[in-house]
Amino acid sequence: MAKRYISLLPVIALVALIGSLLAVAPVRAAGGTVTPSAGGLGTRFHFTATGFTAHEWVHFWATGPDGRSYPRYPSLKAETDGSVVWSWDVEAGMRNGQWTMTAFGTDSDQRVEISFTLVDVPAVVLPASVTPSSGPRGTTFSFTMGGMVPGERLGAWLTQPDGRSRDFVPGEEFRAYADNNGSTSWLWAAPRDAQLGQWQATLRGLDSGRQVSVGFVITGEPQAGPSRSVQPAAGPPGTTFTVVVGGLNPEEEAGSWLTRPDGSSVAATPYLRANLQGVVTWTWTAPSDAPSGMWQAVTKGQDSQIQVVLPFTVGGTNATPPDPNVVQVRLSNSNVRPGDTIRVEASGFAADEKLSYWATRPDGLPVHSETKIGANSQGAASWEYQVPQNALAGVWTMTVRGDDSRRSAQATFTVQAADPSSRVTPSSGPPGTTFTFSAEGFLDDYEKVFFWFVDPNGRSVDGPEPKNSDNNNRVTWTWTAPKDALGGQWQAVALGESSRVQRVIPFTIMNAEAPSGPGASVNPERGAPGTTFTFTASGYEKDERVGYWLNQPDGTIIRFDRELIADRDGVVRWTWIAPASAQRGLYTMAARSSQNDKVNNDVSYTIRFTVE
């Protein structure tokens, strides 16, 4: 009898286990409540949401009427019945109007949105003053700002009229602490080279994230442009002409040459160095046989690539000596694509001399060749030139110059925009789809290519490991969209390590249920020159460093010499004042986690706005 009782124990235990599992409360339908439904400064809203998976992590954020998001920390685990309860406090400065609190389950992908209203929340006005409000270069301005947490570390910087930021002391970080009233004061003397116009001083609490700015004006007459002249402007053979060229980089190397009335070149001073003010000075004495007519003194900076051409006149009756061989350069094809080969023919040079040649890109940068070509006994030569694989589209110039005769000639050719032949298959699909991408135009020596993606919110998403391009300058890669991928327009980006060729391929992920999460915003979204644009980006870690830069409508980039620091809620805020000379059109402000920071994070945004 005892043996029969013992043999039944496993069966009884199994029945008990099944019963306990059946006794677990079922997950309730998704929904949410808030108490109270409306409130002002100091109100604590209490939220309840249901419909989540038992014990999954749930994230929260509140979205205001202006679209700005405020993450709520910490995240919580759902109860056994799939419910979660949390609260949220109203702080000064939050927008009045309709708000939405969002709860998002990380396992279930369940999202619950709960509406509530803020009323009578006063705007935060932080005290800030500057004395005087305007003054010429050399003026000492006195700043006083407050509203910070007593004793917290402070950072401060200046914004120039052109929108660039600068330190109060070049190369030194601003260091100060708020006093017992949360205020601080300091002095700054405007340097002699300060830009004229509207400036802005900004103070930021590194713990509280509070930020306040004050504007002031530096007045005066604009500085004169760089000095550029030839003295005298005219003279007979034997005259010594003095050439002065300003506006180059301080202490950069420069070269110079002369162009005769017939267009041929004469070497002048091969090596010059600008002074600390960016000015070079050189002289040339016209020989007794110098041809009469209009000459040109040419000076070119090696680093800046600034080239200055100044005309002057050599008088007298000397005619340009006849040249039986007109110096010229001919190209077999004037319209090419990157990677094409051109045949170059040069004539009119000295017999048997070495010829140097180089191509100049549309942006003015030369592409030198280390190879020299030997002219034949008639001063002619021909050779093949391959257009670079990453050649910029536009008009290029081929220059050929004789090492002994110093004669030179040029010919132009046009590089057509390379057909990237970028493709994606399929062009759209739901999460879980494997997309195959292909892009061309990279180097043919198996260049390393890096990949990443940009989601519909403008954030960067890591791509697969780098690959090398093949011998057809092409690279192909695949990527499977994760199950929580945002729905909308995505971009796949491929960047060549050496060529810097970048291909962007749009594709679509169809996922209407995926949440957008906290993001970034600008206020206002449109404005005239002089408008102060305020930017906000969230989703970072506390005290994480965030770099930012501005892309102008013409594609040029304004870089800022400091990083933002995320506040305790992982939010960064900053401003940019559109100068009076701002380009009209669509701008893009970019913000991204600093890759040099100790925080292992990569959150990236592109924020678009318009200067009208």
C-alpha distance (Angstrom), angle and dihedral (degrees) to the residues before:
residue distance angle dihedral
M1 . . .
A2 3.82 . .
K3 3.81 90.9 .
R4 3.85 91.5 55.0
Y5 3.84 90.4 51.1
I6 3.79 92.2 51.1
S7 3.83 93.1 49.0
L8 3.80 90.8 56.4
L9 3.84 94.2 57.2
P10 3.87 96.9 86.5
V11 3.80 90.8 50.1
I12 3.81 92.3 49.8
A13 3.83 90.9 48.1
L14 3.80 91.8 50.9
V15 3.81 92.2 50.2
A16 3.81 89.7 49.7
L17 3.82 91.6 50.8
I18 3.80 92.7 50.5
G19 3.79 89.8 48.6
S20 3.77 92.1 51.7
L21 3.80 91.6 51.1
L22 3.79 91.3 50.1
A23 3.78 89.4 50.7
V24 3.85 93.4 62.4
A25 3.77 109.6 112.9
P26 3.83 113.0 -106.4
V27 3.82 118.4 -114.6
R28 3.78 111.2 -95.5
A29 3.81 122.3 -125.9
A30 3.80 115.7 -86.2
G31 3.78 114.9 -89.8
G32 3.76 143.4 119.5
T33 3.81 144.2 -144.1
V34 3.81 135.7 -164.2
T35 3.80 132.0 -158.5
P36 3.01 119.9 -129.8
S37 3.79 103.2 18.4
A38 3.82 92.9 -150.2
G39 3.79 136.4 23.0
G40 3.77 147.4 145.1
L41 3.81 139.8 -132.9
G42 3.82 111.4 -20.3
T43 3.80 94.9 17.1
R44 3.81 116.0 140.1
F45 3.79 110.7 -149.3
H46 3.83 116.3 -154.4
F47 3.81 116.7 -150.5
T48 3.81 133.9 -167.4
A49 3.81 123.9 -171.9
T50 3.81 130.5 179.3
G51 3.80 138.4 -172.1
F52 3.79 100.5 70.3
T53 3.80 129.4 127.4
A54 3.80 114.3 -93.3
H55 3.81 112.2 -88.6
E56 3.82 96.0 -3.5
W57 3.81 119.3 141.8
V58 3.81 114.3 -100.8
H59 3.84 122.4 -159.7
F60 3.83 123.6 -156.4
W61 3.80 137.4 -158.6
A62 3.81 136.3 165.0
T63 3.81 121.6 -137.8
G64 3.82 120.6 -156.3
P65 3.82 129.7 -148.1
D66 3.83 89.3 -95.1
G67 3.82 91.6 57.9
R68 3.80 93.9 -109.0
S69 3.82 114.7 140.4
Y70 3.81 127.8 -142.6
P71 3.82 115.0 -163.8
R72 3.80 115.4 -139.4
Y73 3.79 114.9 -142.2
P74 2.96 141.1 -122.5
S75 3.79 109.1 35.5
L76 3.82 115.9 -133.6
K77 3.81 137.5 -144.1
A78 3.79 117.2 -117.1
E79 3.81 118.0 -115.6
T80 3.81 122.9 -110.9
D81 3.82 90.2 -90.7
G82 3.85 91.5 52.2
S83 3.81 96.0 -105.2
V84 3.79 129.0 128.4
V85 3.81 131.1 -168.1
W86 3.82 126.2 -161.1
S87 3.82 142.7 148.5
W88 3.82 137.6 -135.9
D89 3.81 131.6 -160.4
V90 3.80 127.6 -141.1
E91 3.81 114.3 -125.7
A92 3.79 129.5 -162.0
G93 3.79 115.0 -88.0
M94 3.81 96.9 33.1
R95 3.82 114.8 134.9
N96 3.80 119.5 -99.8
G97 3.80 115.2 -125.4
Q98 3.81 141.1 57.9
W99 3.84 115.1 -12.2
T100 3.80 132.6 -175.9
M101 3.81 125.4 -146.2
T102 3.82 112.0 -156.4
A103 3.82 126.7 -159.6
F104 3.80 116.8 -168.8
G105 3.82 127.3 -170.4
T106 3.80 113.1 -143.2
D107 3.83 95.6 -152.6
S108 3.79 102.9 33.3
D109 3.83 95.9 37.2
Q110 3.81 84.4 -136.7
R111 3.81 113.8 155.8
V112 3.81 124.3 -165.5
E113 3.82 120.7 -171.2
I114 3.80 121.0 -162.9
S115 3.82 122.3 -170.8
F116 3.81 124.1 -143.5
T117 3.81 136.8 158.8
L118 3.80 135.1 -122.3
V119 3.81 117.3 -152.9
D120 3.79 134.6 -179.4
V121 3.83 95.0 3.8
P122 3.82 106.0 159.4
A123 3.79 119.4 -130.7
V124 3.80 116.2 -110.4
V125 3.78 111.9 -115.3
L126 3.79 111.6 -174.6
P127 3.82 115.1 -159.9
A128 3.81 116.3 -110.7
S129 3.78 133.4 159.3
V130 3.80 140.1 167.9
T131 3.82 128.4 -161.2
P132 2.97 121.1 -126.3
S133 3.79 101.4 20.9
S134 3.81 90.7 -149.1
G135 3.77 139.5 10.9
P136 3.82 144.3 147.0
R137 3.78 126.7 -88.3
G138 3.79 110.0 -64.0
T139 3.83 93.3 37.0
T140 3.82 115.9 136.5
F141 3.80 109.1 -133.1
S142 3.81 120.5 -158.3
F143 3.83 117.1 -148.5
T144 3.82 127.6 -164.3
M145 3.82 120.3 179.2
G146 3.79 134.2 166.6
G147 3.77 146.5 165.6
M148 3.82 93.5 100.1
V149 3.80 129.4 125.6
P150 3.84 110.2 -87.1
G151 3.79 110.5 -100.9
E152 3.81 97.2 8.5
R153 3.82 122.1 137.6
L154 3.81 113.8 -102.2
G155 3.79 134.7 -153.1
A156 3.80 126.0 -162.9
W157 3.80 138.8 178.7
L158 3.79 143.2 166.9
T159 3.80 130.3 -114.1
Q160 3.80 115.3 -149.6
P161 3.84 124.6 -143.7
D162 3.82 89.5 -99.6
G163 3.82 90.2 58.8
R164 3.81 96.7 -107.3
S165 3.79 119.5 130.0
R166 3.81 123.8 -131.8
D167 3.80 138.4 179.2
F168 3.78 120.9 -105.1
V169 3.81 86.4 -124.2
P170 3.84 110.2 30.4
G171 3.79 111.0 -111.5
E172 3.80 94.4 5.5
E173 3.80 126.6 104.0
F174 3.81 116.2 -127.1
R175 3.83 109.7 -110.5
A176 3.80 123.7 -169.7
Y177 3.81 141.0 127.7
A178 3.79 128.7 -139.7
D179 3.81 115.4 -108.4
N180 3.81 124.9 -129.5
N181 3.81 89.2 -76.1
G182 3.80 93.4 50.8
S183 3.82 92.0 -108.6
T184 3.79 138.9 116.5
S185 3.82 137.7 -175.4
W186 3.80 133.8 -158.2
L187 3.82 143.0 162.6
W188 3.81 132.0 -122.4
A189 3.79 129.4 -174.9
A190 3.81 114.0 -148.3
P191 3.83 108.1 -124.5
R192 3.79 122.6 -124.0
D193 3.81 91.9 -107.4
A194 3.82 95.7 48.5
Q195 3.81 115.3 138.0
L196 3.78 115.2 -106.5
G197 3.79 118.6 -118.9
Q198 3.81 140.8 41.8
W199 3.82 115.7 -4.2
Q200 3.80 130.4 -178.0
A201 3.81 130.6 -151.3
T202 3.82 116.1 -157.1
L203 3.81 129.3 -165.1
R204 3.81 122.7 -167.1
G205 3.80 132.6 -173.1
L206 3.80 107.4 -133.5
D207 3.84 93.0 -153.5
S208 3.81 102.3 35.5
G209 3.79 96.5 35.8
R210 3.81 89.1 -137.2
Q211 3.79 113.6 149.6
V212 3.80 132.4 -169.9
S213 3.80 132.1 178.4
V214 3.79 137.0 -166.6
G215 3.80 128.7 -166.7
F216 3.79 130.1 -137.7
V217 3.81 137.3 167.6
I218 3.81 131.9 -123.3
T219 3.79 109.2 -153.7
G220 3.80 134.4 -164.8
E221 3.77 144.4 92.0
P222 3.83 118.2 -52.9
Q223 3.77 114.6 -102.6
A224 3.77 115.8 -102.3
G225 3.77 117.6 -99.2
P226 3.80 121.8 -103.9
S227 3.80 116.4 -66.2
R228 3.81 112.3 -109.8
S229 3.79 122.4 167.7
V230 3.81 148.9 132.3
Q231 3.81 116.8 -138.0
P232 2.93 122.6 -129.0
A233 3.78 99.5 23.3
A234 3.83 90.4 -148.6
G235 3.78 138.3 13.0
P236 3.81 143.6 148.9
P237 3.82 125.2 -97.9
G238 3.80 109.0 -63.8
T239 3.82 92.9 41.5
T240 3.81 117.1 131.1
F241 3.80 109.3 -136.2
T242 3.84 118.3 -157.7
V243 3.81 116.3 -150.4
V244 3.83 120.5 -160.3
V245 3.81 119.3 -174.4
G246 3.83 123.4 179.7
G247 3.77 132.3 178.9
L248 3.81 98.1 66.0
N249 3.79 124.4 123.3
P250 3.80 114.5 -78.8
E251 3.83 110.7 -89.7
E252 3.81 94.8 -6.0
E253 3.80 120.9 148.5
A254 3.80 118.5 -109.1
G255 3.78 139.8 -178.7
S256 3.80 132.6 -148.7
W257 3.78 141.0 -160.9
L258 3.79 140.5 165.4
T259 3.79 130.6 -119.2
R260 3.81 115.0 -146.0
P261 3.82 124.1 -142.8
D262 3.83 90.1 -96.5
G263 3.82 91.5 55.6
S264 3.79 96.9 -107.5
S265 3.80 120.4 128.8
V266 3.78 132.4 -116.1
A267 3.81 122.3 -165.6
A268 3.81 115.4 -116.8
T269 3.81 120.9 170.7
P270 3.83 111.6 -15.2
Y271 3.80 96.0 -166.1
L272 3.81 126.6 42.1
R273 3.79 133.3 154.3
A274 3.79 124.1 -152.9
N275 3.80 118.8 -129.9
L276 3.79 125.4 -121.1
Q277 3.81 89.6 -79.9
G278 3.82 92.8 53.9
V279 3.83 94.6 -107.0
V280 3.83 126.9 135.8
T281 3.81 125.9 -169.5
W282 3.80 127.0 -165.7
T283 3.79 138.2 161.2
W284 3.79 137.5 -144.4
T285 3.77 128.7 -170.1
A286 3.80 114.2 -148.3
P287 3.84 109.0 -127.6
S288 3.77 121.3 -127.4
D289 3.79 91.7 -102.1
A290 3.83 95.8 47.4
P291 3.82 109.1 139.6
S292 3.79 113.9 -113.5
G293 3.77 120.1 -116.3
M294 3.80 141.5 61.6
W295 3.80 114.4 -19.4
Q296 3.81 129.9 -177.2
A297 3.80 128.9 -140.5
V298 3.81 108.8 -150.9
T299 3.83 123.9 -163.5
K300 3.82 123.4 179.3
G301 3.82 130.2 -174.5
Q302 3.79 114.8 -134.5
D303 3.83 97.3 -146.4
S304 3.80 101.9 29.0
Q305 3.84 93.4 38.9
I306 3.80 86.4 -143.0
Q307 3.82 108.8 156.3
V308 3.81 120.2 -164.6
V309 3.83 121.3 -167.8
L310 3.82 116.7 -165.9
P311 3.84 121.5 -176.6
F312 3.80 125.0 -141.5
T313 3.80 135.2 163.2
V314 3.78 131.7 -117.5
G315 3.83 108.9 -157.5
G316 3.76 130.5 -157.5
T317 3.77 132.9 76.6
N318 3.81 101.1 -77.2
A319 3.75 108.9 133.2
T320 3.77 123.0 -147.2
P321 3.80 105.1 -91.0
P322 3.75 112.7 -109.6
D323 3.78 115.5 -105.5
P324 3.79 115.5 -157.7
N325 3.77 89.4 -159.4
V326 3.80 115.1 52.6
V327 3.80 108.7 -144.4
Q328 3.76 109.6 -120.8
V329 3.80 144.1 149.3
R330 3.81 123.7 -145.0
L331 3.82 127.9 -169.0
S332 3.80 126.2 -153.8
N333 3.80 91.9 -139.2
S334 3.80 129.4 21.6
N335 3.82 96.4 -172.7
V336 3.79 115.5 57.0
R337 3.79 144.0 150.4
P338 3.80 128.6 -129.1
G339 3.81 109.7 -73.5
D340 3.84 95.2 23.9
T341 3.82 120.9 131.3
I342 3.82 122.1 -125.2
R343 3.81 126.3 -164.8
V344 3.81 111.2 -134.9
E345 3.81 120.7 -157.0
A346 3.83 120.5 -171.4
S347 3.81 128.9 -177.0
G348 3.78 141.0 166.2
F349 3.82 96.5 58.9
A350 3.81 129.3 124.8
A351 3.77 117.6 -75.3
D352 3.80 114.9 -87.8
E353 3.83 94.6 -7.3
K354 3.81 124.5 142.7
L355 3.79 116.8 -105.9
S356 3.80 124.5 -148.2
Y357 3.79 119.1 -157.9
W358 3.78 138.4 -177.5
A359 3.79 139.3 169.5
T360 3.81 121.8 -129.1
R361 3.80 118.2 -146.0
P362 3.84 123.7 -133.1
D363 3.81 89.3 -101.6
G364 3.83 91.4 57.0
L365 3.80 98.5 -104.6
P366 3.82 115.2 133.2
V367 3.81 122.7 -130.8
H368 3.80 103.3 -151.5
S369 3.80 125.4 -154.6
E370 3.80 119.3 -143.9
T371 3.82 90.5 -154.2
K372 3.81 121.0 92.0
I373 3.80 122.0 -154.4
G374 3.82 122.3 -140.1
A375 3.80 116.5 -133.2
N376 3.83 117.4 -139.9
S377 3.79 126.2 -122.9
Q378 3.82 89.6 -79.3
G379 3.85 92.3 53.3
A380 3.81 93.8 -108.6
A381 3.81 133.1 122.7
S382 3.80 141.2 167.4
W383 3.81 134.1 -161.7
E384 3.79 144.4 155.8
Y385 3.81 123.0 -95.0
Q386 3.81 122.4 -166.4
V387 3.81 116.5 -149.2
P388 3.84 109.1 -128.4
Q389 3.79 115.7 -99.4
N390 3.82 90.4 -125.6
A391 3.82 95.1 43.4
L392 3.80 115.7 155.4
A393 3.78 115.3 -117.2
G394 3.81 113.6 -108.9
V395 3.80 141.9 59.8
W396 3.83 115.9 -27.2
T397 3.83 126.8 -169.9
M398 3.82 124.8 -141.5
T399 3.81 112.3 -153.8
V400 3.82 124.3 -168.0
R401 3.79 121.6 -171.0
G402 3.79 132.8 -177.9
D403 3.80 113.6 -127.5
D404 3.83 93.2 -148.2
S405 3.81 105.0 27.8
R406 3.82 93.7 38.4
R407 3.79 87.0 -143.4
S408 3.76 115.2 145.3
A409 3.78 140.5 -178.0
Q410 3.78 137.2 -179.8
A411 3.79 141.6 -149.2
T412 3.78 129.8 -174.1
F413 3.79 132.5 -136.7
T414 3.79 132.3 -179.1
V415 3.79 123.5 -127.7
Q416 3.76 111.4 -150.3
A417 3.79 119.6 -141.8
A418 3.78 108.7 -86.8
D419 3.79 115.3 -113.5
P420 3.81 102.0 -122.2
S421 3.83 92.4 -164.4
S422 3.78 88.5 -155.4
R423 3.80 115.0 179.0
V424 3.80 141.3 177.0
T425 3.81 127.9 -165.4
P426 2.96 118.6 -130.5
S427 3.82 101.4 18.1
S428 3.81 91.6 -149.6
G429 3.77 140.4 10.9
P430 3.80 145.0 146.1
P431 3.83 125.4 -87.7
G432 3.78 109.4 -65.3
T433 3.82 92.9 40.8
T434 3.81 115.8 133.5
F435 3.81 108.8 -135.9
T436 3.82 121.5 -160.2
F437 3.83 116.9 -152.4
S438 3.80 131.1 -167.7
A439 3.82 129.0 -174.1
E440 3.81 135.1 173.2
G441 3.79 139.4 -162.8
F442 3.81 100.9 74.7
L443 3.80 126.2 127.5
D444 3.79 118.4 -70.3
D445 3.80 94.8 -134.0
Y446 3.79 94.0 81.0
E447 3.78 96.6 -87.0
K448 3.82 117.7 -161.4
V449 3.82 111.2 -112.7
F450 3.83 124.7 -161.4
F451 3.82 124.8 -151.1
W452 3.80 137.2 -155.7
F453 3.80 139.3 149.1
V454 3.79 135.6 -128.8
D455 3.82 116.2 -145.4
P456 3.84 125.5 -146.7
N457 3.83 90.0 -90.5
G458 3.81 91.5 56.6
R459 3.81 94.8 -107.8
S460 3.81 121.0 139.3
V461 3.80 119.0 -117.1
D462 3.80 121.4 -164.4
G463 3.79 116.3 -108.2
P464 3.82 131.8 -156.9
E465 3.81 124.1 -63.7
P466 3.85 116.4 -69.7
K467 3.83 118.3 -86.5
N468 3.79 134.3 -163.5
S469 3.80 121.4 -112.6
D470 3.80 116.4 -115.6
N471 3.81 127.6 -120.4
N472 3.83 88.8 -86.1
N473 3.82 90.8 61.8
R474 3.81 89.1 -110.6
V475 3.77 133.7 126.1
T476 3.82 128.3 -167.3
W477 3.80 127.0 -166.3
T478 3.81 140.2 165.3
W479 3.79 134.4 -141.4
T480 3.80 132.3 -176.1
A481 3.79 114.1 -144.0
P482 3.85 110.2 -125.8
K483 3.78 120.2 -120.6
D484 3.81 92.6 -107.3
A485 3.83 94.9 49.3
L486 3.80 113.1 141.1
G487 3.75 116.8 -109.3
G488 3.80 117.0 -117.3
Q489 3.80 142.2 51.8
W490 3.84 114.4 -14.4
Q491 3.80 131.2 -177.4
A492 3.81 128.1 -143.7
V493 3.82 112.5 -152.5
A494 3.82 127.4 -160.9
L495 3.84 120.1 -174.0
G496 3.80 126.6 -171.9
E497 3.80 112.8 -134.2
S498 3.83 96.6 -143.5
S499 3.80 105.4 22.3
R500 3.84 94.2 39.7
V501 3.81 86.3 -141.0
Q502 3.80 107.1 159.5
R503 3.79 126.2 -163.4
V504 3.82 122.9 -168.2
I505 3.81 118.7 -162.5
P506 3.85 119.8 -171.5
F507 3.81 121.1 -146.4
T508 3.80 136.8 159.7
I509 3.80 133.1 -119.5
M510 3.80 113.2 -160.8
N511 3.80 108.4 -146.4
A512 3.79 114.0 131.2
E513 3.80 91.8 173.4
A514 3.82 98.7 57.0
P515 3.81 113.0 103.4
S516 3.76 122.0 -124.5
G517 3.81 93.3 -141.1
P518 3.79 124.9 -163.6
G519 3.76 114.2 -22.9
A520 3.78 144.8 159.7
S521 3.79 136.2 -75.7
V522 3.81 144.5 179.7
N523 3.78 128.7 -144.9
P524 2.98 119.5 -127.3
E525 3.78 102.7 19.6
R526 3.82 92.3 -158.7
G527 3.78 131.9 30.7
A528 3.80 146.3 146.4
P529 3.83 125.5 -106.2
G530 3.78 107.9 -67.3
T531 3.82 92.6 39.3
T532 3.81 117.3 133.5
F533 3.81 108.6 -134.6
T534 3.81 115.4 -158.5
F535 3.81 118.1 -154.4
T536 3.81 129.2 -162.2
A537 3.81 127.6 -174.1
S538 3.80 126.2 176.6
G539 3.77 139.9 -177.8
Y540 3.81 96.5 76.0
E541 3.80 127.8 123.0
K542 3.80 122.3 -99.6
D543 3.85 110.3 -80.9
E544 3.81 91.2 3.5
R545 3.81 114.2 153.5
V546 3.80 115.9 -122.4
G547 3.80 125.8 -166.0
Y548 3.80 121.4 -151.3
W549 3.81 139.1 -174.7
L550 3.80 139.3 173.0
N551 3.82 128.8 -122.3
Q552 3.82 112.8 -154.6
P553 3.85 124.4 -147.2
D554 3.83 91.5 -100.2
G555 3.82 91.1 54.5
T556 3.81 97.3 -105.5
I557 3.80 117.7 133.3
I558 3.80 129.7 -130.2
R559 3.80 109.4 -156.4
F560 3.79 123.3 -161.5
D561 3.79 120.5 -141.1
R562 3.79 97.3 -136.9
E563 3.78 140.6 54.9
L564 3.80 129.9 -126.0
I565 3.82 121.0 -122.6
A566 3.81 118.9 -141.1
D567 3.81 116.1 -125.0
R568 3.81 125.6 -129.5
D569 3.82 90.2 -76.2
G570 3.81 93.0 51.9
V571 3.82 92.6 -107.2
V572 3.82 128.7 135.4
R573 3.81 124.1 -164.2
W574 3.79 129.2 -174.1
T575 3.80 141.3 153.8
W576 3.79 138.8 -134.3
I577 3.81 125.4 -164.8
A578 3.80 114.2 -147.9
P579 3.83 105.3 -130.9
A580 3.80 121.7 -130.7
S581 3.81 89.0 -104.3
A582 3.83 94.2 50.0
Q583 3.79 116.8 142.1
R584 3.80 114.3 -109.8
G585 3.77 115.4 -121.0
L586 3.80 145.0 53.8
Y587 3.82 116.8 -20.3
T588 3.81 128.5 -170.1
M589 3.81 121.6 -150.2
A590 3.81 111.0 -161.8
A591 3.82 126.1 -160.1
R592 3.79 125.7 -177.7
S593 3.80 139.7 168.6
S594 3.79 110.4 -93.2
Q595 3.80 110.0 -106.2
N596 3.82 88.7 -151.8
D597 3.78 93.5 57.6
K598 3.81 124.1 105.8
V599 3.81 89.2 -126.4
N600 3.81 110.4 95.3
N601 3.79 97.9 -138.4
D602 3.80 139.2 117.0
V603 3.80 113.3 -164.1
S604 3.80 115.5 157.5
Y605 3.82 134.1 179.9
T606 3.79 137.8 -179.3
I607 3.81 111.8 -156.6
R608 3.81 117.2 -165.2
F609 3.80 125.4 -153.1
T610 3.80 137.6 155.8
V611 3.81 134.0 -124.6
E612 3.80 106.7 -154.4
